[in-house]
Amino acid sequence: MVHRVIPLIAEAASWPVLPYAMGDEAGTLRDQLQRPLHDLRISVTDRCNFRCSYCMPKEVFGKDYPYLPHSALLNFEEIARLARLFVAQGVRKIRLTGGEPLLRKNIEVLVEQLAALRTPDGEPLDLTLTTNGSLLARKAASLKAAGLNRVTVSLDGLDDAVFRRMNDVDFPVADVLRGIEAAQRAGLGPLKVNMVVKRGTNEQEIVPMARHFRGTGVVLRFIEYMDVGATNGWRMREVMPSAEVVQHLSAELPLVALEPSAPGETAQRWGYADGAGEIGVISSVTQAFCHDCSRARLSTEGQLYLCLFASRGHDLRSLLRGGASDGQITQAIAGIWHNRSDRYSQLRGAGMLAPTEKRIEMSYIGG
C-alpha cells in the first residue's frame, strides 16, 4: 500500500522551539482560516470485518488486499505520546476509529493510557470511539472500565435484509442492536448512532430508525453519502440531502431546530417536538461546514491528515522512530496545523475544485 506522505525530520530540526508561537493570545493553535485544533481522530487499524460499499467495497478490499504489516502500525505507546503532545496544543477530544477499532488487539490498554491524559488546565479528555457494533456486546464493559466515555455506532438500517446487503458480509442487525444495548448498560453515553443515507439503497429506513431510537436516549444522526476516497463509486444522484431527510422525517415525527452543542459541531441538531429526544443531520455534501472544522486525523501508521478528503499526509512516525524530541514533534504539529487551509467540501460545493490527486480512503483515516 503506497500513500503520499511528507517527511518532516529535516523541517522539524530547523524550526525554532517557540511553544504556541503560531497560536492566538490565549495559546490556542490556529490554522490559516483561524480554525483551532480541538479534535483528534486516531485510526488504530486499517482492517474492518464489514465491506460497506461506501467505505470498503468488496471488489477493492478483497481477500488479497495488502493491509499494513504490524510493524508499520503505531504501537500504543507511540499513539499515547503523540496524543499527549496534541493535547498540550489544544486537543480536547480524541476519537478512536479504524477500519474497525475493536479489531485492534488489547484496545482497552490504549484506552486506559489515553484516559489518563489531562489538558493543561487539568481536565480529562472527551474520549470516544466509533464502531460498527459487531464486537461491542463483548467489549462494552471492558472499554468503560478502561476509561472510555462513550461510543458512536454506525448502523445503516433496521431491516435485516437491507443491513446485510449494505455491510456485504451477511452480518445480522440483531447483533449490532445487542451491542448498542450493552454499551448503554455499561454507561457509554450519550450514545450516538450514525446512519449513512444512500438514495436508492436505504432511505426507506429513515423513519423506522427514528421510531426505534426515539425516547431511548440514543442520538440518531443521518449522514449524507460522501465522495470520500476513490473506490466507492460516488455519484451525486445517490446523495439524499439532509434537508430532504428532515422534511421526510418531520412529516411523521415533528421536529424543532436546536442550537449547536459546541463550536465546530458537524451535525445540525433537531429535537422531537414532544421532547422525546433529538436527531442530527451531517450535511458535508450540500451544506459544507469547513469554515469551523477543528479536526485532525492520525492514520494507523502515523500519518497526519488535515481533511477527510486529503490526498497526502504528514509523516509523524518518522519523527517518533527517528529520535525526535517532544519539542521537535510539537513544533512539527504546530507548523502543519498553522499552514492548513483545507476546505474541500466548500470548494466542491462552489464548483471551484481543480483535478486532484487520488484521495485517501476513509477506512485508512476514519470517518
C-alpha positions in Angstrom: 0.0 0.0 0.0 1.5 3.3 -1.1 0.4 6.7 0.3 1.9 10.0 -0.4 3.4 11.5 2.7 5.5 14.5 3.6 8.8 13.8 5.5 9.2 16.1 8.5 12.5 15.3 10.2 14.6 17.8 8.3 12.0 20.5 8.6 11.5 20.0 12.4 15.2 20.2 13.0 15.3 23.7 11.6 12.2 25.1 13.4 12.8 27.2 16.4 11.3 25.8 19.6 8.7 28.5 20.3 5.7 26.9 22.1 2.4 28.3 20.8 4.1 30.8 18.6 1.6 30.1 15.9 -1.4 30.4 18.2 -3.5 33.3 19.4 -3.2 35.3 22.6 -4.9 32.5 24.6 -2.3 30.0 23.4 -4.7 28.2 21.0 -3.2 26.9 17.8 -4.9 28.2 14.7 -4.7 27.4 11.0 -4.7 29.8 8.0 -8.5 30.2 8.3 -8.3 30.8 12.1 -9.7 27.4 13.0 -8.4 25.9 16.3 -7.1 22.4 16.7 -9.6 20.8 19.0 -10.4 17.2 17.9 -8.0 14.4 17.0 -9.3 11.2 15.3 -6.9 8.3 15.7 -7.2 5.3 13.4 -5.9 2.2 15.2 -6.3 -0.3 12.3 -6.8 -0.2 8.6 -8.8 -3.5 8.8 -12.6 -4.0 9.1 -14.8 -7.0 9.2 -17.6 -5.2 7.1 -17.4 -4.4 3.4 -19.8 -1.4 3.2 -19.9 -0.2 -0.4 -19.5 3.5 0.6 -16.3 2.8 2.6 -14.5 -0.6 1.8 -16.2 -2.2 -1.2 -15.5 -5.9 -1.5 -14.4 -5.6 -5.1 -11.4 -3.5 -3.9 -10.9 -4.7 -0.4 -10.9 -8.4 -1.2 -9.1 -11.3 0.5 -5.8 -10.4 -1.3 -5.9 -6.7 -0.3 -2.4 -5.6 1.0 -3.1 -4.4 4.5 -0.4 -2.7 6.5 2.1 -5.0 8.3 2.0 -4.9 12.1 5.5 -3.3 12.2 4.1 -0.3 10.3 1.4 0.4 12.8 2.0 2.9 15.6 2.2 1.0 18.9 0.1 2.1 21.9 3.0 3.9 23.5 3.6 5.9 20.3 0.0 6.8 19.9 -0.2 7.9 23.6 2.9 10.0 23.2 1.5 11.8 20.2 -1.9 12.2 21.9 -0.2 13.9 24.8 1.6 16.4 22.6 -1.6 17.1 20.7 -3.5 17.7 24.0 -0.8 20.2 25.0 -1.6 22.2 21.8 -5.4 22.4 22.3 -6.9 19.0 21.6 -9.8 18.3 24.0 -11.5 15.4 22.2 -10.0 12.1 20.9 -12.0 9.7 18.9 -10.6 6.2 18.2 -11.5 4.9 14.7 -10.5 2.4 12.1 -11.2 0.5 10.0 -13.0 -1.2 12.9 -11.1 -0.2 16.0 -12.4 -3.1 18.1 -10.3 -5.4 15.9 -7.1 -4.0 17.3 -5.9 -6.4 19.9 -6.0 -5.2 23.5 -7.6 -1.9 22.5 -8.5 -1.4 26.2 -4.8 -0.9 27.0 -4.7 2.1 24.7 -8.0 3.5 26.1 -6.6 3.3 29.6 -3.4 5.2 28.5 -5.4 8.0 26.8 -7.9 8.2 29.6 -5.1 9.1 31.9 -4.2 12.3 29.9 -5.2 15.7 31.1 -5.5 19.1 29.5 -3.1 21.9 30.6 -5.9 23.1 33.0 -6.2 19.6 34.5 -9.4 18.5 32.7 -10.0 14.9 31.4 -10.4 14.4 27.7 -13.6 13.6 25.9 -12.6 10.1 24.9 -14.8 8.3 22.4 -14.8 5.6 19.8 -16.6 4.8 16.6 -17.5 1.2 15.8 -19.7 -0.9 13.5 -21.0 -2.5 16.7 -20.2 -6.1 15.7 -17.9 -6.7 18.7 -19.5 -4.2 21.0 -21.6 -6.6 23.1 -18.4 -8.4 24.3 -16.3 -5.3 24.6 -18.6 -2.6 26.1 -17.9 -3.3 29.8 -14.2 -3.5 29.5 -14.0 -0.3 27.4 -15.9 1.6 30.1 -13.7 0.1 32.8 -10.6 1.3 30.9 -11.9 4.9 30.8 -13.8 5.3 27.5 -16.5 7.9 27.9 -18.9 7.0 25.0 -19.3 5.3 21.7 -20.8 6.1 18.3 -22.2 3.1 16.4 -22.6 3.0 12.6 -25.9 1.4 11.6 -27.4 1.9 8.2 -30.9 0.4 8.7 -33.0 -1.9 10.9 -34.4 -4.1 8.2 -32.1 -7.2 8.3 -32.0 -7.7 4.6 -31.1 -4.1 3.9 -28.4 -4.1 6.6 -26.9 -7.4 5.5 -26.8 -6.1 1.9 -25.1 -2.9 3.0 -22.4 -4.5 5.2 -21.9 -7.1 2.4 -20.7 -9.8 4.8 -24.2 -11.0 5.8 -23.9 -9.7 9.3 -27.2 -9.6 11.2 -28.6 -6.3 12.5 -29.7 -8.0 15.7 -26.1 -8.4 16.8 -25.4 -4.7 16.4 -28.5 -3.9 18.4 -27.3 -6.1 21.2 -24.0 -4.2 21.1 -25.9 -0.9 21.5 -27.8 -2.2 24.4 -24.6 -3.5 26.1 -23.0 -0.1 25.6 -26.0 1.6 27.2 -25.9 -0.8 30.2 -22.2 -0.1 30.6 -22.7 3.7 30.7 -21.0 4.5 27.4 -23.1 7.5 26.7 -24.7 9.6 25.5 -24.6 7.0 22.7 -24.8 8.1 19.1 -25.9 6.1 16.1 -24.8 7.2 12.6 -26.8 6.2 9.5 -25.3 6.9 6.1 -28.3 7.6 3.8 -27.8 6.5 0.2 -30.6 7.2 -2.2 -32.0 4.1 -3.8 -30.5 1.9 -1.1 -31.7 2.6 2.4 -33.7 5.9 2.5 -36.8 3.8 3.4 -35.1 3.1 6.8 -35.1 6.8 7.9 -38.4 6.7 9.7 -38.1 3.2 11.2 -34.7 4.1 12.6 -36.0 7.3 14.2 -39.0 5.5 15.7 -36.8 2.8 17.1 -34.3 5.1 18.9 -36.8 7.9 19.8 -37.1 8.1 23.6 -34.2 5.8 24.3 -31.5 8.5 25.0 -29.7 7.5 21.8 -28.9 10.4 19.4 -29.5 9.2 15.8 -27.6 11.1 13.1 -28.2 10.9 9.4 -25.1 11.4 7.2 -25.1 12.4 3.5 -23.4 9.8 1.3 -19.9 11.4 0.7 -17.3 11.3 -2.0 -14.5 10.0 0.2 -11.6 8.1 -1.2 -11.6 6.8 -4.8 -13.2 3.4 -4.6 -16.8 3.8 -3.6 -18.2 4.8 -7.0 -19.8 8.0 -5.6 -22.5 9.7 -7.6 -24.3 12.9 -6.7 -27.6 11.4 -7.7 -27.3 8.9 -4.8 -26.9 11.7 -2.2 -30.1 12.4 -0.3 -29.7 16.0 1.1 -30.1 16.4 4.8 -32.9 19.0 4.2 -34.9 16.3 2.4 -34.2 13.8 5.3 -35.5 16.4 7.8 -38.6 17.1 5.7 -39.3 13.4 5.3 -38.9 12.7 9.0 -40.9 15.8 10.1 -43.9 14.6 8.2 -44.0 11.6 10.6 -42.4 12.9 13.7 -42.5 16.7 14.1 -39.1 18.3 14.7 -37.9 21.6 16.1 -34.4 23.1 15.4 -31.9 23.1 18.3 -28.8 25.2 18.9 -25.4 23.6 18.3 -24.0 21.8 21.2 -20.4 23.1 20.7 -18.4 25.2 18.2 -17.3 23.2 15.2 -20.1 20.6 15.7 -20.6 18.7 12.5 -24.3 17.8 13.0 -27.2 20.2 12.8 -29.4 19.3 15.8 -33.2 18.7 15.7 -35.4 17.8 18.7 -38.7 15.9 18.6 -41.5 18.4 19.3 -42.8 16.3 22.1 -39.4 16.3 23.9 -38.7 12.6 23.3 -35.0 13.2 22.3 -33.1 14.5 19.3 -31.7 13.6 15.9 -28.8 15.2 13.9 -28.0 15.6 10.2 -24.5 15.8 8.8 -24.5 17.7 5.5 -20.9 17.6 4.3 -22.0 17.5 0.7 -24.9 20.0 0.5 -24.0 22.3 3.4 -20.3 22.2 4.0 -19.0 23.0 7.5 -15.3 23.5 6.6 -15.3 27.1 8.0 -15.1 25.8 11.6 -13.6 22.4 11.2 -11.3 21.7 14.1 -10.4 18.1 13.3 -7.1 16.4 12.5 -6.7 12.7 11.7 -3.9 10.4 12.6 -3.6 7.3 10.5 -2.7 3.9 11.9 0.8 4.2 10.6 1.4 7.7 11.9 0.5 10.0 9.0 -1.3 13.2 10.0 -4.2 14.2 7.7 -5.9 17.6 7.9 -9.1 16.8 6.0 -11.2 13.7 5.4 -10.8 14.4 1.7 -7.0 14.8 1.8 -4.7 13.2 -0.8 -1.5 13.4 1.3 -0.4 13.1 4.9 2.4 14.3 7.1 4.8 11.7 8.4 4.9 11.8 12.2 6.0 8.2 12.6 9.5 9.0 11.2 9.8 11.7 13.9 8.8 9.2 16.6 11.1 6.5 15.4 13.9 8.8 14.4 14.7 10.1 17.9 12.9 13.5 17.7 12.3 15.2 21.0 8.9 16.2 22.3 9.8 19.8 21.4 10.6 18.9 17.8 7.4 16.9 17.3 5.4 19.7 19.0 6.8 22.2 16.5 6.1 19.9 13.6 2.5 19.6 14.7 2.2 23.4 15.1 3.7 24.0 11.7 1.5 21.6 10.0 -1.7 23.0 11.5 -0.6 26.6 11.1 -0.2 26.0 7.3 -3.5 24.2 7.0 -6.0 25.8 4.6 -8.1 22.7 3.6 -11.8 23.3 2.7 -12.6 20.6 0.2 -16.3 20.5 0.7 -16.7 24.2 0.4 -14.7 24.3 -2.8 -16.6 21.3 -4.2 -19.9 23.0 -3.5 -18.8 26.2 -5.1 -17.6 24.3 -8.2 -14.0 25.5 -7.6 -12.2 22.2 -7.5 -9.4 21.5 -10.0 -8.4 17.9 -10.9 -6.7 16.5 -7.8 -4.6 13.5 -6.7 -6.3 10.3 -5.6 -7.8 10.9 -2.2 -7.0 8.8 0.8 -9.6 6.1 1.7 -11.9 6.7 4.6 -11.0 3.3 6.0 -7.4 4.4 6.4 -8.1 7.6 8.4 -11.5 7.0 9.9 -14.7 8.9 9.2 
